[in-house]
Amino acid sequence: MADWAIITGASRGIGQALAVRFRQHGWGVMNLSRRPCPVPGVVNVGVDLAAPGWEAQVGQALRDSVGPPSGRLSLVHNAALYEHDDALSLTAEHFRRVLEVNVVVPAVLNRLVRERLTDGSSILYVGSTLSEKAVRGNASYVTSKHALVGLMRATCQDLVGTRVHTACICPGFTDTEMLHEHVGEDPAILEAVAKRTTFGRLIEPREIADVVWLCANTPVLNGAVLHANLGQIES
């Protein structure tokens, strides 16, 4: 029986590190994103999760590649939009677009895989330190990541009796393309960001993959919110 990981946004960053980790342990991996994942053996489904029509495409890919329920399935909600915006100037169109990818898509994917969730399967959410706090200038991201914790907790309760577990892993400052896109490449700025952890460095994507892998294989963590941030310094 084959175990499968379905990962959104596995083309880079944490998602790619997750694909590596699951493949190392012999799992089939399906990447749902616009760009392909370069990890050998990954099934790439080229979809834009922000655009209509992806649901039917993913459903067909699950039938074609994963097949009928057999081994464990781990659904990892990793993809997210991260926008700089302000809570007092959000437009409805902008806010809906962020919530669609960061919250609605995970909920729809949960429904698509529900019949494939055998004993030991898991639904895992990649949140953020901003899942339980806020900073200026990230209103839509903060709101959506708070909502993701709520969705995880609701998932936990609605899976009662199924022997399927869930958790939300909340990374801190991780050395990903997304972080570099938002803070730039100025060495002084990157050093300042790194110094906001008690270890004085950025987190490696593989370290977050370690935590997600642990959660996929540890049902006792069901319903847990785990902060993986190297002891982020509060200011």
C-alpha positions in Angstrom: 0.0 0.0 0.0 1.4 3.4 -1.0 1.5 6.3 1.3 0.9 9.7 -0.4 1.6 13.3 0.5 -0.4 16.0 -1.2 1.4 19.3 -0.8 0.3 22.7 -2.1 3.1 25.0 -3.2 5.9 22.3 -3.3 7.7 24.1 -6.1 10.0 26.0 -3.7 10.8 26.8 -0.1 9.2 24.9 2.7 7.0 23.0 0.2 10.0 21.7 -1.8 11.7 20.7 1.5 8.6 18.8 2.4 8.6 17.0 -1.0 12.2 15.9 -0.4 11.4 14.6 3.1 8.4 12.6 2.1 10.2 11.2 -0.9 13.1 10.2 1.2 10.8 8.0 3.2 9.3 6.3 0.2 6.0 8.3 0.0 4.4 9.3 -3.3 4.2 13.1 -3.5 1.8 15.3 -5.5 2.6 19.0 -5.9 -0.3 21.4 -6.5 1.1 24.7 -7.8 1.7 26.7 -10.9 5.3 25.8 -11.1 6.7 22.2 -11.0 8.6 20.8 -8.1 12.2 19.8 -9.2 12.4 16.9 -6.7 12.6 13.6 -8.6 9.5 11.4 -8.6 7.1 14.1 -7.6 3.8 14.2 -9.5 3.2 17.8 -10.6 -0.3 19.1 -11.1 0.0 22.6 -12.6 -2.8 24.5 -11.1 -3.4 28.1 -10.1 -5.2 27.8 -6.8 -6.2 31.4 -7.0 -8.2 30.8 -10.3 -11.5 29.1 -10.9 -11.4 25.5 -12.3 -8.7 24.0 -10.2 -11.0 21.8 -8.2 -12.0 19.5 -11.1 -8.4 19.3 -12.2 -7.1 18.2 -8.8 -9.9 15.7 -8.4 -9.0 14.1 -11.7 -5.3 14.0 -10.7 -6.1 12.3 -7.5 -8.1 9.6 -9.3 -5.4 9.1 -11.9 -2.2 9.3 -9.8 -3.2 8.4 -6.2 -6.0 5.9 -7.1 -8.4 4.4 -4.6 -7.7 4.7 -0.8 -5.0 2.3 0.4 -2.1 3.6 2.5 -1.9 6.8 4.5 -2.5 10.2 3.0 -1.0 13.4 4.4 -2.5 16.6 3.0 -0.2 19.5 3.7 -1.6 23.0 3.2 1.5 25.0 2.5 0.7 27.5 -0.2 -0.2 31.0 0.8 -0.4 34.6 -0.5 1.6 37.1 1.6 0.7 40.7 0.8 1.7 44.0 2.4 -1.5 45.7 3.2 -3.4 47.7 5.9 -6.4 46.6 7.9 -8.1 50.0 7.4 -7.6 50.2 3.6 -8.3 46.6 2.4 -10.5 46.4 -0.6 -13.0 43.5 -0.8 -11.5 42.2 -4.0 -7.9 42.1 -2.5 -9.1 40.6 0.8 -11.2 37.9 -0.9 -8.2 36.9 -3.1 -5.9 36.3 -0.1 -8.6 34.5 1.9 -9.4 32.3 -1.1 -5.9 30.9 -1.4 -5.0 30.9 2.3 -8.3 29.6 3.8 -10.9 28.6 1.3 -8.6 26.4 -0.8 -7.5 24.3 2.2 -11.2 23.7 3.1 -12.1 22.6 -0.4 -9.0 20.3 -0.6 -10.1 18.7 2.7 -13.4 17.8 1.1 -11.7 16.4 -2.0 -9.4 14.0 0.0 -11.9 13.1 2.7 -12.8 9.7 1.3 -9.1 8.9 0.9 -8.2 9.5 4.6 -7.4 6.0 6.0 -6.2 5.2 9.5 -3.1 7.1 10.3 -3.7 9.8 7.7 -3.3 13.5 8.5 -4.3 17.0 7.5 -1.5 19.4 8.3 -1.6 23.2 8.0 1.5 25.5 7.7 0.6 28.6 9.6 3.0 31.3 10.9 4.0 33.1 14.0 1.4 35.5 12.7 -1.2 32.8 13.3 -1.4 34.0 16.9 0.0 37.6 16.8 0.0 40.6 14.5 2.4 43.1 13.0 1.8 46.3 11.1 1.3 46.1 7.3 0.2 42.4 6.9 -3.5 42.6 7.7 -4.8 40.1 5.2 -2.0 37.5 5.9 -2.4 37.9 9.6 -6.2 37.4 9.4 -5.9 34.4 7.1 -3.3 32.7 9.3 -5.4 33.2 12.4 -8.3 31.7 10.4 -6.1 28.7 9.5 -5.7 27.8 13.2 -9.4 27.9 13.5 -9.9 25.7 10.5 -7.3 23.2 11.9 -9.2 23.1 15.2 -12.5 22.6 13.5 -10.9 19.9 11.4 -9.7 18.1 14.5 -13.2 18.1 16.0 -14.9 17.0 12.8 -12.5 14.1 12.4 -13.6 12.6 15.7 -13.6 8.8 15.5 -11.8 8.6 12.2 -8.2 8.0 13.4 -7.1 10.8 11.2 -5.1 13.6 12.9 -4.3 17.3 12.3 -2.0 20.0 13.4 -0.9 23.5 12.5 2.9 24.2 12.3 3.8 27.8 12.7 7.3 28.7 11.2 9.2 31.8 12.2 11.6 33.7 9.9 12.5 31.0 7.4 15.1 31.4 4.6 12.7 31.0 1.7 12.1 32.8 -1.6 9.0 34.4 0.0 11.0 36.0 2.8 13.5 37.3 0.3 10.8 38.7 -1.9 9.4 40.7 1.0 12.5 41.9 2.7 14.8 42.1 -0.2 18.5 41.1 -0.5 20.1 43.8 1.6 22.5 41.9 3.9 21.9 44.4 6.7 18.2 43.8 6.6 18.6 40.0 6.4 21.0 40.1 9.3 18.5 42.2 11.3 15.7 39.7 10.6 18.0 36.8 11.6 18.7 38.5 14.9 15.1 38.4 15.8 15.5 34.8 16.8 17.3 33.7 20.0 19.7 31.7 17.7 20.6 34.7 15.6 19.9 33.0 12.3 17.2 32.2 9.9 15.4 28.9 9.9 16.2 26.4 7.1 13.2 25.1 5.2 14.3 21.5 5.9 13.9 22.3 9.7 10.2 23.1 9.1 10.0 19.9 7.0 11.3 18.0 10.0 8.5 19.3 12.2 5.8 18.6 9.6 7.1 15.1 9.1 7.0 14.6 12.9 3.4 15.7 12.9 2.5 13.4 10.0 3.7 10.5 12.0 2.6 11.5 15.5 -1.2 11.3 16.1 -0.8 12.4 19.7 -0.2 15.9 18.4 -3.8 16.0 17.1 -5.2 19.5 17.3 -1.9 21.0 18.3 -0.5 24.4 17.3 3.3 24.0 17.1 5.6 27.1 17.0 8.8 26.4 15.1 10.6 29.7 15.2 14.0 29.3 17.0 12.6 31.3 19.9 11.5 34.4 18.1 12.3 37.6 20.1 9.3 39.7 20.8 9.5 43.4 20.3 
